[in-house]
């Protein structure tokens, strides 16, 4: 079974790219973040025609998470079971802006059982600036995630938490620890939140089979950062041992970060369980050689 995660940065804007990638990689399950749609707007029928059942948890203009599955989807949980979230759509009775931040009232978590595994699609808050209210809210959200695990889940069950964590697990997951120092995504308190998840019983399934440095899942749109490979690995698939022990292959599809059509600033991350899925060239070898050649000192 192939399971992937992808922050599409607007499902409406990225629908053509998504359809192409589903054909290219043929995941059995795709966990999607930042759909930026309400549940009523989710493209259920087009994806059903491609063979995917859709479980969507959205709020409108911001956030939004989904599970696309061709192996069924049962026992759905949204928002950690804490009830409905806000409505941020343009026609909402109470208008919500980007500055109206309560991460526990936003569409950032959806879970279902697919193919015998409970999967969770997660979109962690960005945090913006270290020690800001947005940063403290991000840490509160991670505390809620940890509490949900402790209260409702077991490290012994087949469980996979995947998505945009907006945190790098370690120095090897950022292009430059020195240049990123002092910002979000690399701060000690954020990384401690990830460590608590691993201490509970989760394994970084991608890293368990792909130890190579320099492979990232997110690059800023600005200043040519993608072409210089100045990125971060923040899209993670954290699984319990019953899942991690089944992983035979993993990849970050760098090619999907290219256009046209206009790409997301994230690349899909894939893990294969039990046996490899459809082969595709993620483009890393050639890209890293070109980047290395460009960075050599000129004589």
C-alpha positions in Angstrom: 0.0 0.0 0.0 1.3 3.4 -0.9 0.5 6.3 1.4 1.5 9.9 0.6 1.0 13.4 2.2 0.9 16.7 0.3 0.2 20.2 1.3 -1.3 21.5 -1.9 -1.7 25.1 -0.9 -5.3 25.4 -2.2 -7.0 22.4 -3.7 -9.0 24.5 -6.1 -5.8 26.1 -7.5 -3.9 22.8 -7.5 -6.6 20.5 -8.9 -5.0 19.9 -12.2 -1.6 19.2 -10.6 -3.3 16.9 -8.1 -5.0 14.9 -10.9 -1.7 14.6 -12.8 0.2 13.5 -9.7 -2.4 10.8 -8.8 -1.9 9.4 -12.2 1.9 9.7 -11.9 2.3 8.1 -8.5 -0.9 6.1 -8.0 -1.1 6.4 -4.2 -3.6 4.2 -2.4 -4.1 6.9 0.2 -3.2 10.6 -0.1 -3.4 12.9 3.0 -3.9 16.5 1.9 -3.4 19.8 3.7 -4.4 23.4 3.1 -7.3 22.6 0.9 -8.7 26.1 1.6 -12.3 24.8 1.0 -15.5 24.2 2.9 -16.8 20.7 3.0 -19.5 21.6 0.5 -16.8 22.8 -2.0 -14.6 19.7 -1.8 -14.3 18.1 -5.3 -15.8 14.8 -4.3 -17.2 13.7 -7.7 -14.1 14.4 -9.8 -11.9 12.5 -7.3 -14.5 9.7 -7.1 -14.2 9.3 -10.9 -10.5 8.8 -10.4 -11.3 6.0 -7.9 -10.8 7.9 -4.6 -13.2 8.2 -1.7 -12.9 11.7 -0.1 -13.0 12.6 3.6 -12.8 16.4 3.9 -12.7 18.6 6.9 -12.7 22.3 6.0 -13.7 25.7 7.1 -13.6 27.9 3.9 -10.8 30.2 2.9 -8.1 28.9 5.3 -6.6 25.6 6.4 -8.6 22.4 5.5 -7.4 18.8 5.5 -8.5 15.7 3.6 -8.0 12.0 3.1 -8.2 10.5 -0.4 -8.5 6.7 -0.3 -9.1 4.0 -2.8 -9.0 1.3 0.0 -12.1 2.7 1.9 -12.4 5.1 4.8 -14.2 4.4 8.1 -14.6 5.8 11.6 -13.9 9.4 10.8 -12.6 11.8 13.5 -12.3 15.5 13.0 -10.7 18.2 15.2 -9.6 15.7 17.8 -13.3 15.0 18.4 -13.7 18.4 19.9 -16.7 19.4 17.8 -17.2 21.8 14.8 -14.7 24.4 13.8 -15.2 28.0 12.7 -16.6 29.0 9.3 -14.0 31.1 7.5 -15.8 31.2 4.1 -16.6 34.5 2.5 -20.3 34.2 3.1 -20.0 33.3 6.8 -22.3 35.1 9.3 -19.3 36.1 11.4 -16.4 37.2 9.2 -13.0 35.7 10.1 -9.7 37.2 9.1 -6.2 35.7 8.9 -5.4 37.4 12.2 -8.3 35.7 14.0 -6.1 32.8 15.3 -7.4 30.0 17.5 -5.7 26.8 16.2 -8.1 24.6 18.1 -11.0 26.2 16.2 -9.5 25.6 12.8 -9.7 22.7 10.3 -6.3 21.1 11.0 -7.0 17.4 11.8 -9.0 14.6 10.2 -8.6 10.9 10.7 -10.0 7.7 9.4 -9.3 4.0 9.2 -8.0 3.1 5.7 -6.8 -0.4 4.6 -6.5 -1.4 8.3 -4.5 1.6 9.4 -5.7 4.6 11.2 -4.3 7.6 9.3 -4.4 11.2 10.4 -4.0 14.2 8.1 -2.5 17.1 10.0 -1.8 20.7 9.2 0.1 22.3 12.1 0.0 26.0 12.6 2.9 28.0 11.1 3.8 29.9 14.2 5.0 33.0 12.3 7.5 34.5 14.8 9.1 32.8 17.8 7.4 33.7 21.1 4.5 35.5 19.3 0.9 34.6 20.1 0.9 32.5 16.9 3.9 30.6 18.1 2.4 29.9 21.5 -0.8 28.8 19.8 1.2 26.4 17.7 2.7 24.8 20.8 -0.8 24.5 22.3 -2.0 22.7 19.2 0.9 20.2 19.5 -0.1 19.7 23.2 -3.6 18.9 22.1 -2.3 16.4 19.5 -0.2 14.7 22.2 -3.2 14.6 24.6 -5.3 13.0 21.8 -2.7 10.3 21.3 -2.4 9.6 25.1 -6.1 9.5 25.7 -7.4 7.7 22.6 -4.7 5.9 20.8 -2.0 3.2 21.4 1.6 2.8 20.2 0.7 -0.8 19.5 -2.0 -0.1 16.9 -1.4 0.6 13.2 -1.4 4.4 13.2 0.1 7.0 10.8 0.1 10.7 11.5 1.1 12.5 8.3 1.0 16.1 7.0 2.6 19.5 7.2 4.0 19.7 10.7 5.7 23.0 10.1 8.7 21.8 12.1 12.0 20.3 11.1 12.9 17.2 13.2 16.6 18.1 13.3 19.5 20.0 11.7 19.8 17.6 8.8 16.2 18.6 7.7 17.0 22.3 6.9 19.3 23.7 4.2 21.2 25.8 6.8 20.8 25.6 10.5 22.8 28.8 10.8 20.7 30.8 8.4 17.5 29.4 9.8 18.5 30.0 13.4 16.1 32.1 15.5 13.1 31.4 13.2 10.2 29.1 13.5 10.3 25.6 12.2 13.8 25.1 13.8 13.3 26.4 17.4 14.0 24.1 20.4 10.4 24.2 21.7 9.0 23.2 18.4 11.4 20.3 18.0 10.7 19.3 21.6 7.0 18.9 20.6 8.1 16.5 17.8 10.3 14.6 20.2 7.3 14.1 22.5 5.5 12.4 19.7 8.4 10.1 19.0 8.8 9.4 22.7 5.1 8.4 22.8 5.9 5.7 20.2 6.0 7.3 16.7 8.7 6.7 14.1 9.8 9.1 11.3 9.0 6.6 8.6 10.6 8.5 5.8 13.9 8.9 7.7 13.9 5.3 8.7 14.7 4.2 5.1 16.1 7.5 3.6 19.0 8.8 5.7 20.4 11.1 2.9 20.7 14.7 3.9 19.7 17.6 1.6 16.3 16.3 0.6 13.5 18.6 1.5 9.7 18.9 1.1 9.2 22.6 1.2 10.9 25.6 -0.4 9.8 29.2 -0.3 8.5 30.6 -3.6 10.8 33.6 -3.2 14.4 34.3 -4.3 15.0 31.1 -6.2 15.2 28.9 -3.1 13.8 25.9 -4.8 16.5 26.0 -7.5 19.2 26.3 -4.9 17.6 23.6 -2.8 17.3 25.9 0.2 14.4 24.1 1.8 13.1 22.2 4.8 11.7 18.8 5.5 8.5 19.7 7.3 6.1 17.2 5.7 6.4 14.1 7.8 4.8 10.7 8.1 5.1 9.6 11.7 3.9 6.0 12.3 3.7 3.5 15.1 6.0 0.4 15.0 3.3 -1.8 13.3 3.4 0.7 10.4 7.0 1.7 10.4 8.2 -1.9 10.2 6.2 -2.4 7.0 7.9 0.6 5.1 10.0 -0.7 2.2 10.5 2.6 0.3 10.0 6.3 0.7 10.5 9.4 -1.5 9.9 13.1 -1.8 8.7 13.9 -5.3 10.8 16.9 -6.1 9.4 16.9 -9.7 5.9 17.7 -8.4 7.3 21.0 -7.0 7.8 22.2 -10.6 5.2 23.8 -12.9 3.2 24.1 -15.0 0.6 24.3 -13.8 1.6 26.6 -10.9 2.9 24.2 -8.2 2.4 24.2 -4.5 5.4 25.3 -2.4 5.4 21.7 -0.9 6.3 18.4 -2.6 4.4 15.1 -1.9 6.1 12.7 0.4 5.5 9.0 -0.2 6.0 5.8 1.8 5.3 2.2 0.5 4.2 -0.5 2.8 5.1 -4.2 2.2 6.1 -3.8 -1.5 7.1 -0.9 -3.8 4.4 0.9 -5.6 4.5 2.4 -9.1 8.0 3.6 -10.0 8.6 7.3 -10.7 11.7 9.5 -10.9 11.6 12.2 -8.2 14.4 14.1 -9.9 16.8 14.3 -7.0 20.0 12.9 -8.5 20.1 15.3 -11.5 19.0 18.3 -9.5 21.6 17.9 -6.8 24.4 17.4 -9.4 23.3 20.6 -11.1 23.2 22.5 -7.8 26.6 21.2 -6.9 28.0 22.3 -10.2 26.6 25.8 -10.0 28.0 26.2 -6.4 31.6 25.3 -7.3 34.0 28.2 -6.9 35.0 29.6 -10.3 38.7 29.6 -11.1 
